[in-house]
């Protein structure tokens, strides 16, 4: 048996390398079981009494002793007490925060089986919807330390600000000093930002700290119940100067529709799409990595190359794909967030693209364009949130649109939407899975559908 990885979630190791965790008093039933597969969130899955048991930090083929701690998805949650045998696919986690930090769940899995697991997430989601041999290409994995956008949690504990990611299924905040996922500039900001946040936090409040490394510098949006006092404002302004941040803003918790208050602005926040400079509002959605964005954009523009439009870009955001497509086609961008469309339209006007790009605010979940209106588009692109685009795909299935490019951050809802399109006469030609969230259960994809 090889030496097992040290993991901060465990209290120690025995001499033979088997990890043990002190059992909590009053805990539930203890069982021995075999881990048979890796679940969608990265938990090992065994079985007891005909019901699944989900056990974090375990791998298929391992024999484990666990404590049943609750119910989950028709089965049980399990806490690992002892690892009785070790998978050959187990490796030592690279991050010192692995375990307590809920940001990564499978750093203990070797690279080749990790890629197979991520790829399998997409294949299985489609197979569950009746696609026997779905055309899923190899997984594209973005490099480490490339994530440019993240929302951290900040909480005061024993007089010290904890700034980092939540622990798994917990309000506990794991204060991070390093990260294998975030860009180095974001990690370098954390110590000074942690100190500056202290006057802002009181009691048990957990504030959100959204970070974005844009093309013009880092953008920080703090959301909390308590407004920053003079000391907090001065501290955050000093951090902005010391780290040359582009912008720092504050927003009251529970007031997402309220315009954030600027605390420090050194220059406009800018992100560029195909040469078009867009100025997003604080907290605007952007693909988490530039590398992943490029992989998605390559799929979209490659599949739609040569089309002159109009192309419908639904859930367009601030124009991630609209402006790339506008290089050769007319594009109509539709998005539910007014602030996103405002940023997109402002950029279109500044770059004299009004003749090629038009924009519309519309709630696509509750009010998608009807099938008869969709006939105006040569092709449609849609990039919905995790809930997918059920209503839109139903209209597309009933329409005469011949080409659809679907982007998704949830293989399960994508599988549902893909089934609707295929049942409506489309053929699924290709799926490209893209891993923008290394060592987690999240996987994104781009897919091409056409009517033959």
Secondary structure, DSSP 8 states (H G I E B T S, - for coil): -------TTSSEE-TTS-EE----TT---EEEEE--EE-TTS-EEEEETTEEEEETT--TT-EEEEEEEEEETTEEEEEEEEE-S--TTB---S-TTBTTBSS-S-TTB-HHHHHHHHHHHHHHHHHTTT-TT--B---EE--TT-B-EEEEEEEEETTEEEEEEE-TTSS-EEE-S--SSB-HHHHHHHHHHHHHHGGG--TT-EEEEEEEEETTEEEEEEEESS---HHHHHHHHHHHHHTT-SEEEEEETT-TTS--EEEEESS---EEETTEEE---TT----SBHHHHHHHHHHHHHHTTT--S-EEEET-TTTTTHHHHTTTS-EEEEES-HHHHHHHHHHHHHTT-TTTEEEEE--TTTS---HHHHTT-SEEEEE--TT--HHHHHHHHTS---EEEEEES-HHHHHHHHHHHHHTT-EEEEEEEEESSTTSS--EEEEEEE--
